[in-house]
Amino acid sequence: MRTTLSPERLAVLAAEGKAEAAKSRFVDPCAAAQSKKLLRERGEEWAASVLMRDLSRRSLAFPHLPWLEDGEIETLILADRAEWEQITRAFESA
């Protein structure tokens, strides 16, 4: 499964994700847990399409997960939310 969001929207979400991550020196454990859940449910193909990059590099601590750069955890969460909002708007207008 790939994302349904436009590349322009994904660029905006990536900037928002980086800004959110820059607010703290530490990774938000709730955001990390949520991104792991998204990776498990939506898959790495979806995440790669959201992040617009190859995810073959693995996490050192968790080799079953991809390596994520600063702000990418937040970007995945924002993209998931944006896709649900897009679906909701489509049903409301139908």
PyMOL Python script that loads the backbone (N, CA, C, O; Angstrom):
from pymol import cmd

cmd.read_pdbstr("""\
ATOM      1  N   MET A   1       0.847  -1.174   0.000  1.00  0.00           N
ATOM      2  CA  MET A   1       0.000   0.000   0.000  1.00  0.00           C
ATOM      3  C   MET A   1       0.897   1.243   0.000  1.00  0.00           C
ATOM      4  O   MET A   1       1.897   1.310   0.715  1.00  0.00           O
ATOM      5  N   ARG A   2       0.517   2.208  -0.809  1.00  0.00           N
ATOM      6  CA  ARG A   2       1.255   3.466  -0.899  1.00  0.00           C
ATOM      7  C   ARG A   2       0.350   4.585  -0.404  1.00  0.00           C
ATOM      8  O   ARG A   2      -0.868   4.425  -0.319  1.00  0.00           O
ATOM      9  N   THR A   3       0.951   5.701  -0.085  1.00  0.00           N
ATOM     10  CA  THR A   3       0.180   6.842   0.394  1.00  0.00           C
ATOM     11  C   THR A   3      -0.656   7.447  -0.731  1.00  0.00           C
ATOM     12  O   THR A   3      -0.308   7.353  -1.908  1.00  0.00           O
ATOM     13  N   THR A   4      -1.752   8.062  -0.345  1.00  0.00           N
ATOM     14  CA  THR A   4      -2.615   8.742  -1.302  1.00  0.00           C
ATOM     15  C   THR A   4      -2.378  10.248  -1.295  1.00  0.00           C
ATOM     16  O   THR A   4      -3.033  10.987  -2.030  1.00  0.00           O
ATOM     17  N   LEU A   5      -1.451  10.698  -0.473  1.00  0.00           N
ATOM     18  CA  LEU A   5      -1.160  12.131  -0.359  1.00  0.00           C
ATOM     19  C   LEU A   5      -0.247  12.582  -1.492  1.00  0.00           C
ATOM     20  O   LEU A   5       0.594  11.821  -1.972  1.00  0.00           O
ATOM     21  N   SER A   6      -0.424  13.809  -1.905  1.00  0.00           N
ATOM     22  CA  SER A   6       0.391  14.367  -2.989  1.00  0.00           C
ATOM     23  C   SER A   6       1.817  14.637  -2.500  1.00  0.00           C
ATOM     24  O   SER A   6       2.035  14.817  -1.302  1.00  0.00           O
ATOM     25  N   PRO A   7       2.776  14.665  -3.408  1.00  0.00           N
ATOM     26  CA  PRO A   7       4.156  14.987  -3.022  1.00  0.00           C
ATOM     27  C   PRO A   7       4.265  16.361  -2.348  1.00  0.00           C
ATOM     28  O   PRO A   7       5.072  16.547  -1.438  1.00  0.00           O
ATOM     29  N   GLU A   8       3.459  17.308  -2.795  1.00  0.00           N
ATOM     30  CA  GLU A   8       3.475  18.643  -2.187  1.00  0.00           C
ATOM     31  C   GLU A   8       3.018  18.572  -0.733  1.00  0.00           C
ATOM     32  O   GLU A   8       3.620  19.185   0.148  1.00  0.00           O
ATOM     33  N   ARG A   9       1.940  17.814  -0.493  1.00  0.00           N
ATOM     34  CA  ARG A   9       1.426  17.658   0.877  1.00  0.00           C
ATOM     35  C   ARG A   9       2.451  16.922   1.732  1.00  0.00           C
ATOM     36  O   ARG A   9       2.643  17.265   2.898  1.00  0.00           O
ATOM     37  N   LEU A  10       3.108  15.918   1.167  1.00  0.00           N
ATOM     38  CA  LEU A  10       4.122  15.169   1.908  1.00  0.00           C
ATOM     39  C   LEU A  10       5.300  16.059   2.286  1.00  0.00           C
ATOM     40  O   LEU A  10       5.860  15.912   3.372  1.00  0.00           O
ATOM     41  N   ALA A  11       5.682  16.979   1.404  1.00  0.00           N
ATOM     42  CA  ALA A  11       6.771  17.908   1.713  1.00  0.00           C
ATOM     43  C   ALA A  11       6.393  18.813   2.880  1.00  0.00           C
ATOM     44  O   ALA A  11       7.221  19.090   3.748  1.00  0.00           O
ATOM     45  N   VAL A  12       5.144  19.273   2.904  1.00  0.00           N
ATOM     46  CA  VAL A  12       4.662  20.108   4.013  1.00  0.00           C
ATOM     47  C   VAL A  12       4.674  19.307   5.311  1.00  0.00           C
ATOM     48  O   VAL A  12       5.117  19.806   6.345  1.00  0.00           O
ATOM     49  N   LEU A  13       4.191  18.073   5.262  1.00  0.00           N
ATOM     50  CA  LEU A  13       4.161  17.223   6.454  1.00  0.00           C
ATOM     51  C   LEU A  13       5.574  16.912   6.951  1.00  0.00           C
ATOM     52  O   LEU A  13       5.806  16.856   8.159  1.00  0.00           O
ATOM     53  N   ALA A  14       6.513  16.709   6.033  1.00  0.00           N
ATOM     54  CA  ALA A  14       7.904  16.456   6.437  1.00  0.00           C
ATOM     55  C   ALA A  14       8.484  17.666   7.157  1.00  0.00           C
ATOM     56  O   ALA A  14       9.194  17.515   8.151  1.00  0.00           O
ATOM     57  N   ALA A  15       8.187  18.858   6.666  1.00  0.00           N
ATOM     58  CA  ALA A  15       8.662  20.078   7.330  1.00  0.00           C
ATOM     59  C   ALA A  15       8.024  20.217   8.713  1.00  0.00           C
ATOM     60  O   ALA A  15       8.695  20.596   9.673  1.00  0.00           O
ATOM     61  N   GLU A  16       6.739  19.913   8.812  1.00  0.00           N
ATOM     62  CA  GLU A  16       6.060  19.969  10.105  1.00  0.00           C
ATOM     63  C   GLU A  16       6.627  18.923  11.066  1.00  0.00           C
ATOM     64  O   GLU A  16       6.789  19.192  12.256  1.00  0.00           O
ATOM     65  N   GLY A  17       6.926  17.734  10.550  1.00  0.00           N
ATOM     66  CA  GLY A  17       7.506  16.678  11.377  1.00  0.00           C
ATOM     67  C   GLY A  17       8.864  17.063  11.921  1.00  0.00           C
ATOM     68  O   GLY A  17       9.161  16.823  13.092  1.00  0.00           O
ATOM     69  N   LYS A  18       9.696  17.664  11.070  1.00  0.00           N
ATOM     70  CA  LYS A  18      11.023  18.110  11.527  1.00  0.00           C
ATOM     71  C   LYS A  18      10.900  19.214  12.565  1.00  0.00           C
ATOM     72  O   LYS A  18      11.647  19.234  13.544  1.00  0.00           O
ATOM     73  N   ALA A  19       9.966  20.129  12.358  1.00  0.00           N
ATOM     74  CA  ALA A  19       9.756  21.215  13.327  1.00  0.00           C
ATOM     75  C   ALA A  19       9.283  20.658  14.665  1.00  0.00           C
ATOM     76  O   ALA A  19       9.716  21.117  15.722  1.00  0.00           O
ATOM     77  N   GLU A  20       8.403  19.679  14.617  1.00  0.00           N
ATOM     78  CA  GLU A  20       7.901  19.056  15.848  1.00  0.00           C
ATOM     79  C   GLU A  20       9.024  18.339  16.585  1.00  0.00           C
ATOM     80  O   GLU A  20       9.133  18.443  17.807  1.00  0.00           O
ATOM     81  N   ALA A  21       9.855  17.613  15.849  1.00  0.00           N
ATOM     82  CA  ALA A  21      10.967  16.879  16.462  1.00  0.00           C
ATOM     83  C   ALA A  21      12.004  17.829  17.055  1.00  0.00           C
ATOM     84  O   ALA A  21      12.642  17.500  18.056  1.00  0.00           O
ATOM     85  N   ALA A  22      12.177  18.995  16.453  1.00  0.00           N
ATOM     86  CA  ALA A  22      13.182  19.954  16.911  1.00  0.00           C
ATOM     87  C   ALA A  22      12.794  20.621  18.231  1.00  0.00           C
ATOM     88  O   ALA A  22      13.624  21.286  18.850  1.00  0.00           O
ATOM     89  N   LYS A  23      11.558  20.453  18.664  1.00  0.00           N
ATOM     90  CA  LYS A  23      11.102  21.065  19.919  1.00  0.00           C
ATOM     91  C   LYS A  23      11.738  20.416  21.141  1.00  0.00           C
ATOM     92  O   LYS A  23      11.760  21.007  22.220  1.00  0.00           O
ATOM     93  N   SER A  24      12.252  19.208  20.975  1.00  0.00           N
ATOM     94  CA  SER A  24      12.838  18.482  22.101  1.00  0.00           C
ATOM     95  C   SER A  24      14.097  17.759  21.652  1.00  0.00           C
ATOM     96  O   SER A  24      14.210  17.340  20.500  1.00  0.00           O
ATOM     97  N   ARG A  25      15.041  17.617  22.572  1.00  0.00           N
ATOM     98  CA  ARG A  25      16.263  16.864  22.283  1.00  0.00           C
ATOM     99  C   ARG A  25      16.021  15.365  22.318  1.00  0.00           C
ATOM    100  O   ARG A  25      16.843  14.591  21.828  1.00  0.00           O
ATOM    101  N   PHE A  26      14.903  14.953  22.893  1.00  0.00           N
ATOM    102  CA  PHE A  26      14.619  13.539  23.108  1.00  0.00           C
ATOM    103  C   PHE A  26      13.460  13.071  22.232  1.00  0.00           C
ATOM    104  O   PHE A  26      12.588  13.856  21.860  1.00  0.00           O
ATOM    105  N   VAL A  27      13.468  11.800  21.918  1.00  0.00           N
ATOM    106  CA  VAL A  27      12.370  11.208  21.152  1.00  0.00           C
ATOM    107  C   VAL A  27      11.176  11.017  22.085  1.00  0.00           C
ATOM    108  O   VAL A  27      11.318  10.503  23.194  1.00  0.00           O
ATOM    109  N   ASP A  28      10.012  11.432  21.626  1.00  0.00           N
ATOM    110  CA  ASP A  28       8.778  11.249  22.385  1.00  0.00           C
ATOM    111  C   ASP A  28       8.434   9.758  22.371  1.00  0.00           C
ATOM    112  O   ASP A  28       8.195   9.201  21.299  1.00  0.00           O
ATOM    113  N   PRO A  29       8.402   9.096  23.537  1.00  0.00           N
ATOM    114  CA  PRO A  29       8.134   7.655  23.551  1.00  0.00           C
ATOM    115  C   PRO A  29       6.744   7.303  23.028  1.00  0.00           C
ATOM    116  O   PRO A  29       6.562   6.235  22.443  1.00  0.00           O
ATOM    117  N   CYS A  30       5.768   8.174  23.227  1.00  0.00           N
ATOM    118  CA  CYS A  30       4.424   7.909  22.696  1.00  0.00           C
ATOM    119  C   CYS A  30       4.435   7.970  21.168  1.00  0.00           C
ATOM    120  O   CYS A  30       3.796   7.149  20.510  1.00  0.00           O
ATOM    121  N   ALA A  31       5.152   8.932  20.609  1.00  0.00           N
ATOM    122  CA  ALA A  31       5.263   9.051  19.154  1.00  0.00           C
ATOM    123  C   ALA A  31       6.018   7.847  18.584  1.00  0.00           C
ATOM    124  O   ALA A  31       5.653   7.328  17.529  1.00  0.00           O
ATOM    125  N   ALA A  32       7.063   7.406  19.277  1.00  0.00           N
ATOM    126  CA  ALA A  32       7.823   6.241  18.809  1.00  0.00           C
ATOM    127  C   ALA A  32       6.936   4.999  18.799  1.00  0.00           C
ATOM    128  O   ALA A  32       6.974   4.221  17.845  1.00  0.00           O
ATOM    129  N   ALA A  33       6.146   4.807  19.839  1.00  0.00           N
ATOM    130  CA  ALA A  33       5.236   3.659  19.902  1.00  0.00           C
ATOM    131  C   ALA A  33       4.177   3.745  18.804  1.00  0.00           C
ATOM    132  O   ALA A  33       3.832   2.737  18.187  1.00  0.00           O
ATOM    133  N   GLN A  34       3.670   4.941  18.567  1.00  0.00           N
ATOM    134  CA  GLN A  34       2.660   5.124  17.532  1.00  0.00           C
ATOM    135  C   GLN A  34       3.240   4.855  16.138  1.00  0.00           C
ATOM    136  O   GLN A  34       2.574   4.261  15.290  1.00  0.00           O
ATOM    137  N   SER A  35       4.481   5.294  15.905  1.00  0.00           N
ATOM    138  CA  SER A  35       5.094   5.055  14.593  1.00  0.00           C
ATOM    139  C   SER A  35       5.384   3.563  14.398  1.00  0.00           C
ATOM    140  O   SER A  35       5.249   3.054  13.285  1.00  0.00           O
ATOM    141  N   LYS A  36       5.775   2.865  15.448  1.00  0.00           N
ATOM    142  CA  LYS A  36       5.985   1.416  15.338  1.00  0.00           C
ATOM    143  C   LYS A  36       4.677   0.720  14.987  1.00  0.00           C
ATOM    144  O   LYS A  36       4.660  -0.221  14.193  1.00  0.00           O
ATOM    145  N   LYS A  37       3.581   1.186  15.581  1.00  0.00           N
ATOM    146  CA  LYS A  37       2.266   0.625  15.290  1.00  0.00           C
ATOM    147  C   LYS A  37       1.890   0.893  13.825  1.00  0.00           C
ATOM    148  O   LYS A  37       1.364   0.012  13.145  1.00  0.00           O
ATOM    149  N   LEU A  38       2.159   2.104  13.349  1.00  0.00           N
ATOM    150  CA  LEU A  38       1.869   2.438  11.955  1.00  0.00           C
ATOM    151  C   LEU A  38       2.686   1.573  10.996  1.00  0.00           C
ATOM    152  O   LEU A  38       2.168   1.099   9.986  1.00  0.00           O
ATOM    153  N   LEU A  39       3.957   1.372  11.315  1.00  0.00           N
ATOM    154  CA  LEU A  39       4.806   0.522  10.473  1.00  0.00           C
ATOM    155  C   LEU A  39       4.279  -0.909  10.438  1.00  0.00           C
ATOM    156  O   LEU A  39       4.306  -1.562   9.395  1.00  0.00           O
ATOM    157  N   ARG A  40       3.811  -1.381  11.560  1.00  0.00           N
ATOM    158  CA  ARG A  40       3.281  -2.743  11.642  1.00  0.00           C
ATOM    159  C   ARG A  40       1.961  -2.854  10.858  1.00  0.00           C
ATOM    160  O   ARG A  40       1.752  -3.826  10.132  1.00  0.00           O
ATOM    161  N   GLU A  41       1.078  -1.864  11.005  1.00  0.00           N
ATOM    162  CA  GLU A  41      -0.236  -1.935  10.381  1.00  0.00           C
ATOM    163  C   GLU A  41      -0.229  -1.546   8.901  1.00  0.00           C
ATOM    164  O   GLU A  41      -0.855  -2.219   8.082  1.00  0.00           O
ATOM    165  N   ARG A  42       0.471  -0.474   8.558  1.00  0.00           N
ATOM    166  CA  ARG A  42       0.435   0.036   7.189  1.00  0.00           C
ATOM    167  C   ARG A  42       1.586  -0.501   6.341  1.00  0.00           C
ATOM    168  O   ARG A  42       1.479  -0.565   5.116  1.00  0.00           O
ATOM    169  N   GLY A  43       2.670  -0.881   6.979  1.00  0.00           N
ATOM    170  CA  GLY A  43       3.793  -1.481   6.273  1.00  0.00           C
ATOM    171  C   GLY A  43       4.869  -0.478   5.867  1.00  0.00           C
ATOM    172  O   GLY A  43       4.657   0.734   5.838  1.00  0.00           O
ATOM    173  N   GLU A  44       6.018  -1.037   5.560  1.00  0.00           N
ATOM    174  CA  GLU A  44       7.169  -0.209   5.188  1.00  0.00           C
ATOM    175  C   GLU A  44       7.016   0.406   3.805  1.00  0.00           C
ATOM    176  O   GLU A  44       7.578   1.467   3.537  1.00  0.00           O
ATOM    177  N   GLU A  45       6.260  -0.247   2.919  1.00  0.00           N
ATOM    178  CA  GLU A  45       6.038   0.348   1.598  1.00  0.00           C
ATOM    179  C   GLU A  45       5.292   1.677   1.749  1.00  0.00           C
ATOM    180  O   GLU A  45       5.632   2.662   1.094  1.00  0.00           O
ATOM    181  N   TRP A  46       4.279   1.699   2.609  1.00  0.00           N
ATOM    182  CA  TRP A  46       3.547   2.941   2.872  1.00  0.00           C
ATOM    183  C   TRP A  46       4.492   3.987   3.461  1.00  0.00           C
ATOM    184  O   TRP A  46       4.519   5.133   3.012  1.00  0.00           O
ATOM    185  N   ALA A  47       5.264   3.586   4.466  1.00  0.00           N
ATOM    186  CA  ALA A  47       6.185   4.528   5.126  1.00  0.00           C
ATOM    187  C   ALA A  47       7.210   5.074   4.133  1.00  0.00           C
ATOM    188  O   ALA A  47       7.525   6.264   4.159  1.00  0.00           O
ATOM    189  N   ALA A  48       7.727   4.216   3.266  1.00  0.00           N
ATOM    190  CA  ALA A  48       8.701   4.661   2.270  1.00  0.00           C
ATOM    191  C   ALA A  48       8.070   5.656   1.298  1.00  0.00           C
ATOM    192  O   ALA A  48       8.724   6.607   0.872  1.00  0.00           O
ATOM    193  N   SER A  49       6.805   5.440   0.946  1.00  0.00           N
ATOM    194  CA  SER A  49       6.137   6.376   0.045  1.00  0.00           C
ATOM    195  C   SER A  49       5.853   7.702   0.741  1.00  0.00           C
ATOM    196  O   SER A  49       5.885   8.754   0.103  1.00  0.00           O
ATOM    197  N   VAL A  50       5.580   7.665   2.032  1.00  0.00           N
ATOM    198  CA  VAL A  50       5.363   8.902   2.799  1.00  0.00           C
ATOM    199  C   VAL A  50       6.672   9.673   2.937  1.00  0.00           C
ATOM    200  O   VAL A  50       6.708  10.888   2.741  1.00  0.00           O
ATOM    201  N   LEU A  51       7.735   8.968   3.273  1.00  0.00           N
ATOM    202  CA  LEU A  51       9.026   9.614   3.508  1.00  0.00           C
ATOM    203  C   LEU A  51       9.795   9.865   2.215  1.00  0.00           C
ATOM    204  O   LEU A  51      10.817  10.551   2.216  1.00  0.00           O
ATOM    205  N   MET A  52       9.303   9.309   1.120  1.00  0.00           N
ATOM    206  CA  MET A  52       9.898   9.478  -0.208  1.00  0.00           C
ATOM    207  C   MET A  52      11.371   9.072  -0.241  1.00  0.00           C
ATOM    208  O   MET A  52      12.212   9.769  -0.809  1.00  0.00           O
ATOM    209  N   ARG A  53      11.662   7.921   0.384  1.00  0.00           N
ATOM    210  CA  ARG A  53      13.022   7.398   0.369  1.00  0.00           C
ATOM    211  C   ARG A  53      13.004   5.899   0.648  1.00  0.00           C
ATOM    212  O   ARG A  53      12.011   5.349   1.126  1.00  0.00           O
ATOM    213  N   ASP A  54      14.117   5.257   0.342  1.00  0.00           N
ATOM    214  CA  ASP A  54      14.298   3.837   0.588  1.00  0.00           C
ATOM    215  C   ASP A  54      14.463   3.600   2.089  1.00  0.00           C
ATOM    216  O   ASP A  54      15.173   4.346   2.763  1.00  0.00           O
ATOM    217  N   LEU A  55      13.813   2.572   2.605  1.00  0.00           N
ATOM    218  CA  LEU A  55      13.912   2.259   4.033  1.00  0.00           C
ATOM    219  C   LEU A  55      14.652   0.948   4.294  1.00  0.00           C
ATOM    220  O   LEU A  55      14.370   0.267   5.281  1.00  0.00           O
ATOM    221  N   SER A  56      15.581   0.592   3.435  1.00  0.00           N
ATOM    222  CA  SER A  56      16.298  -0.674   3.618  1.00  0.00           C
ATOM    223  C   SER A  56      17.309  -0.621   4.763  1.00  0.00           C
ATOM    224  O   SER A  56      17.654  -1.663   5.321  1.00  0.00           O
ATOM    225  N   ARG A  57      17.790   0.570   5.123  1.00  0.00           N
ATOM    226  CA  ARG A  57      18.692   0.679   6.273  1.00  0.00           C
ATOM    227  C   ARG A  57      17.897   0.392   7.541  1.00  0.00           C
ATOM    228  O   ARG A  57      16.808   0.930   7.738  1.00  0.00           O
ATOM    229  N   ARG A  58      18.456  -0.465   8.403  1.00  0.00           N
ATOM    230  CA  ARG A  58      17.735  -0.936   9.584  1.00  0.00           C
ATOM    231  C   ARG A  58      18.182  -0.218  10.846  1.00  0.00           C
ATOM    232  O   ARG A  58      19.303   0.286  10.927  1.00  0.00           O
ATOM    233  N   SER A  59      17.304  -0.178  11.815  1.00  0.00           N
ATOM    234  CA  SER A  59      17.608   0.376  13.130  1.00  0.00           C
ATOM    235  C   SER A  59      18.625  -0.530  13.819  1.00  0.00           C
ATOM    236  O   SER A  59      18.537  -1.754  13.726  1.00  0.00           O
ATOM    237  N   LEU A  60      19.582   0.070  14.506  1.00  0.00           N
ATOM    238  CA  LEU A  60      20.566  -0.733  15.239  1.00  0.00           C
ATOM    239  C   LEU A  60      19.934  -1.398  16.453  1.00  0.00           C
ATOM    240  O   LEU A  60      20.230  -2.554  16.754  1.00  0.00           O
ATOM    241  N   ALA A  61      19.075  -0.682  17.143  1.00  0.00           N
ATOM    242  CA  ALA A  61      18.443  -1.220  18.352  1.00  0.00           C
ATOM    243  C   ALA A  61      17.346  -2.227  18.025  1.00  0.00           C
ATOM    244  O   ALA A  61      17.148  -3.195  18.759  1.00  0.00           O
ATOM    245  N   PHE A  62      16.631  -1.999  16.916  1.00  0.00           N
ATOM    246  CA  PHE A  62      15.507  -2.856  16.529  1.00  0.00           C
ATOM    247  C   PHE A  62      15.636  -3.213  15.047  1.00  0.00           C
ATOM    248  O   PHE A  62      15.026  -2.556  14.203  1.00  0.00           O
ATOM    249  N   PRO A  63      16.417  -4.240  14.719  1.00  0.00           N
ATOM    250  CA  PRO A  63      16.696  -4.567  13.317  1.00  0.00           C
ATOM    251  C   PRO A  63      15.456  -4.886  12.476  1.00  0.00           C
ATOM    252  O   PRO A  63      15.527  -4.862  11.248  1.00  0.00           O
ATOM    253  N   HIS A  64      14.338  -5.180  13.108  1.00  0.00           N
ATOM    254  CA  HIS A  64      13.116  -5.451  12.353  1.00  0.00           C
ATOM    255  C   HIS A  64      12.425  -4.154  11.914  1.00  0.00           C
ATOM    256  O   HIS A  64      11.432  -4.195  11.187  1.00  0.00           O
ATOM    257  N   LEU A  65      12.948  -3.009  12.352  1.00  0.00           N
ATOM    258  CA  LEU A  65      12.388  -1.707  11.984  1.00  0.00           C
ATOM    259  C   LEU A  65      13.383  -0.918  11.132  1.00  0.00           C
ATOM    260  O   LEU A  65      14.594  -1.109  11.252  1.00  0.00           O
ATOM    261  N   PRO A  66      12.873  -0.034  10.271  1.00  0.00           N
ATOM    262  CA  PRO A  66      13.788   0.794   9.481  1.00  0.00           C
ATOM    263  C   PRO A  66      14.406   1.903  10.326  1.00  0.00           C
ATOM    264  O   PRO A  66      13.857   2.316  11.347  1.00  0.00           O
ATOM    265  N   TRP A  67      15.560   2.368   9.871  1.00  0.00           N
ATOM    266  CA  TRP A  67      16.215   3.521  10.490  1.00  0.00           C
ATOM    267  C   TRP A  67      15.419   4.759  10.095  1.00  0.00           C
ATOM    268  O   TRP A  67      15.162   4.980   8.911  1.00  0.00           O
ATOM    269  N   LEU A  68      15.028   5.564  11.077  1.00  0.00           N
ATOM    270  CA  LEU A  68      14.285   6.788  10.797  1.00  0.00           C
ATOM    271  C   LEU A  68      15.111   7.991  11.220  1.00  0.00           C
ATOM    272  O   LEU A  68      15.694   8.013  12.304  1.00  0.00           O
ATOM    273  N   GLU A  69      15.152   8.973  10.365  1.00  0.00           N
ATOM    274  CA  GLU A  69      15.881  10.215  10.631  1.00  0.00           C
ATOM    275  C   GLU A  69      15.044  11.125  11.526  1.00  0.00           C
ATOM    276  O   GLU A  69      13.866  10.862  11.770  1.00  0.00           O
ATOM    277  N   ASP A  70      15.669  12.199  12.013  1.00  0.00           N
ATOM    278  CA  ASP A  70      14.962  13.161  12.857  1.00  0.00           C
ATOM    279  C   ASP A  70      13.725  13.692  12.143  1.00  0.00           C
ATOM    280  O   ASP A  70      13.791  14.120  10.991  1.00  0.00           O
ATOM    281  N   GLY A  71      12.616  13.659  12.837  1.00  0.00           N
ATOM    282  CA  GLY A  71      11.371  14.184  12.303  1.00  0.00           C
ATOM    283  C   GLY A  71      10.545  13.186  11.513  1.00  0.00           C
ATOM    284  O   GLY A  71       9.380  13.454  11.216  1.00  0.00           O
ATOM    285  N   GLU A  72      11.119  12.039  11.163  1.00  0.00           N
ATOM    286  CA  GLU A  72      10.370  11.079  10.355  1.00  0.00           C
ATOM    287  C   GLU A  72       9.311  10.329  11.160  1.00  0.00           C
ATOM    288  O   GLU A  72       8.275   9.951  10.613  1.00  0.00           O
ATOM    289  N   ILE A  73       9.556  10.114  12.436  1.00  0.00           N
ATOM    290  CA  ILE A  73       8.526   9.513  13.289  1.00  0.00           C
ATOM    291  C   ILE A  73       7.290  10.407  13.265  1.00  0.00           C
ATOM    292  O   ILE A  73       6.171   9.940  13.054  1.00  0.00           O
ATOM    293  N   GLU A  74       7.514  11.682  13.484  1.00  0.00           N
ATOM    294  CA  GLU A  74       6.413  12.646  13.512  1.00  0.00           C
ATOM    295  C   GLU A  74       5.754  12.769  12.141  1.00  0.00           C
ATOM    296  O   GLU A  74       4.537  12.931  12.052  1.00  0.00           O
ATOM    297  N   THR A  75       6.548  12.694  11.072  1.00  0.00           N
ATOM    298  CA  THR A  75       6.005  12.782   9.716  1.00  0.00           C
ATOM    299  C   THR A  75       5.072  11.617   9.427  1.00  0.00           C
ATOM    300  O   THR A  75       4.018  11.812   8.822  1.00  0.00           O
ATOM    301  N   LEU A  76       5.434  10.419   9.843  1.00  0.00           N
ATOM    302  CA  LEU A  76       4.563   9.263   9.644  1.00  0.00           C
ATOM    303  C   LEU A  76       3.228   9.453  10.354  1.00  0.00           C
ATOM    304  O   LEU A  76       2.173   9.145   9.800  1.00  0.00           O
ATOM    305  N   ILE A  77       3.279   9.953  11.564  1.00  0.00           N
ATOM    306  CA  ILE A  77       2.055  10.180  12.334  1.00  0.00           C
ATOM    307  C   ILE A  77       1.198  11.253  11.669  1.00  0.00           C
ATOM    308  O   ILE A  77      -0.019  11.098  11.561  1.00  0.00           O
ATOM    309  N   LEU A  78       1.819  12.327  11.228  1.00  0.00           N
ATOM    310  CA  LEU A  78       1.085  13.397  10.550  1.00  0.00           C
ATOM    311  C   LEU A  78       0.469  12.905   9.242  1.00  0.00           C
ATOM    312  O   LEU A  78      -0.655  13.282   8.911  1.00  0.00           O
ATOM    313  N   ALA A  79       1.186  12.075   8.501  1.00  0.00           N
ATOM    314  CA  ALA A  79       0.668  11.545   7.240  1.00  0.00           C
ATOM    315  C   ALA A  79      -0.516  10.618   7.480  1.00  0.00           C
ATOM    316  O   ALA A  79      -1.494  10.654   6.733  1.00  0.00           O
ATOM    317  N   ASP A  80      -0.434   9.798   8.504  1.00  0.00           N
ATOM    318  CA  ASP A  80      -1.549   8.919   8.838  1.00  0.00           C
ATOM    319  C   ASP A  80      -2.791   9.751   9.149  1.00  0.00           C
ATOM    320  O   ASP A  80      -3.881   9.461   8.657  1.00  0.00           O
ATOM    321  N   ARG A  81      -2.620  10.761   9.949  1.00  0.00           N
ATOM    322  CA  ARG A  81      -3.737  11.645  10.321  1.00  0.00           C
ATOM    323  C   ARG A  81      -4.295  12.355   9.076  1.00  0.00           C
ATOM    324  O   ARG A  81      -5.510  12.468   8.918  1.00  0.00           O
ATOM    325  N   ALA A  82      -3.411  12.827   8.203  1.00  0.00           N
ATOM    326  CA  ALA A  82      -3.839  13.535   6.989  1.00  0.00           C
ATOM    327  C   ALA A  82      -4.612  12.606   6.054  1.00  0.00           C
ATOM    328  O   ALA A  82      -5.587  13.025   5.430  1.00  0.00           O
ATOM    329  N   GLU A  83      -4.184  11.357   5.956  1.00  0.00           N
ATOM    330  CA  GLU A  83      -4.912  10.416   5.104  1.00  0.00           C
ATOM    331  C   GLU A  83      -6.304  10.126   5.655  1.00  0.00           C
ATOM    332  O   GLU A  83      -7.269  10.031   4.896  1.00  0.00           O
ATOM    333  N   TRP A  84      -6.407   9.986   6.969  1.00  0.00           N
ATOM    334  CA  TRP A  84      -7.726   9.753   7.568  1.00  0.00           C
ATOM    335  C   TRP A  84      -8.633  10.967   7.369  1.00  0.00           C
ATOM    336  O   TRP A  84      -9.827  10.813   7.114  1.00  0.00           O
ATOM    337  N   GLU A  85      -8.078  12.159   7.483  1.00  0.00           N
ATOM    338  CA  GLU A  85      -8.867  13.367   7.250  1.00  0.00           C
ATOM    339  C   GLU A  85      -9.318  13.435   5.793  1.00  0.00           C
ATOM    340  O   GLU A  85     -10.443  13.847   5.510  1.00  0.00           O
ATOM    341  N   GLN A  86      -8.455  13.035   4.878  1.00  0.00           N
ATOM    342  CA  GLN A  86      -8.787  13.018   3.449  1.00  0.00           C
ATOM    343  C   GLN A  86      -9.936  12.050   3.189  1.00  0.00           C
ATOM    344  O   GLN A  86     -10.862  12.373   2.444  1.00  0.00           O
ATOM    345  N   ILE A  87      -9.884  10.878   3.792  1.00  0.00           N
ATOM    346  CA  ILE A  87     -10.952   9.882   3.641  1.00  0.00           C
ATOM    347  C   ILE A  87     -12.262  10.410   4.229  1.00  0.00           C
ATOM    348  O   ILE A  87     -13.325  10.265   3.625  1.00  0.00           O
ATOM    349  N   THR A  88     -12.176  11.016   5.396  1.00  0.00           N
ATOM    350  CA  THR A  88     -13.365  11.561   6.054  1.00  0.00           C
ATOM    351  C   THR A  88     -14.024  12.637   5.198  1.00  0.00           C
ATOM    352  O   THR A  88     -15.246  12.657   5.047  1.00  0.00           O
ATOM    353  N   ARG A  89     -13.214  13.530   4.639  1.00  0.00           N
ATOM    354  CA  ARG A  89     -13.759  14.586   3.774  1.00  0.00           C
ATOM    355  C   ARG A  89     -14.425  13.986   2.536  1.00  0.00           C
ATOM    356  O   ARG A  89     -15.460  14.482   2.091  1.00  0.00           O
ATOM    357  N   ALA A  90     -13.848  12.933   1.981  1.00  0.00           N
ATOM    358  CA  ALA A  90     -14.406  12.296   0.793  1.00  0.00           C
ATOM    359  C   ALA A  90     -15.778  11.690   1.100  1.00  0.00           C
ATOM    360  O   ALA A  90     -16.692  11.779   0.280  1.00  0.00           O
ATOM    361  N   PHE A  91     -15.924  11.075   2.275  1.00  0.00           N
ATOM    362  CA  PHE A  91     -17.209  10.488   2.642  1.00  0.00           C
ATOM    363  C   PHE A  91     -18.247  11.553   2.969  1.00  0.00           C
ATOM    364  O   PHE A  91     -19.432  11.382   2.685  1.00  0.00           O
ATOM    365  N   GLU A  92     -17.798  12.648   3.564  1.00  0.00           N
ATOM    366  CA  GLU A  92     -18.734  13.715   3.916  1.00  0.00           C
ATOM    367  C   GLU A  92     -19.271  14.412   2.682  1.00  0.00           C
ATOM    368  O   GLU A  92     -20.422  14.849   2.669  1.00  0.00           O
ATOM    369  N   SER A  93     -18.455  14.521   1.644  1.00  0.00           N
ATOM    370  CA  SER A  93     -18.883  15.212   0.433  1.00  0.00           C
ATOM    371  C   SER A  93     -19.686  14.309  -0.503  1.00  0.00           C
ATOM    372  O   SER A  93     -20.321  14.788  -1.442  1.00  0.00           O
ATOM    373  N   ALA A  94     -19.654  13.007  -0.243  1.00  0.00           N
ATOM    374  CA  ALA A  94     -20.379  12.068  -1.118  1.00  0.00           C
ATOM    375  C   ALA A  94     -21.852  12.003  -0.784  1.00  0.00           C
ATOM    376  O   ALA A  94     -22.599  11.264  -1.425  1.00  0.00           O
TER     377      ALA A  94
END
""", "prot")
cmd.dss("prot")
cmd.show_as("cartoon", "prot")
cmd.util.cbc("prot")
cmd.orient("prot")
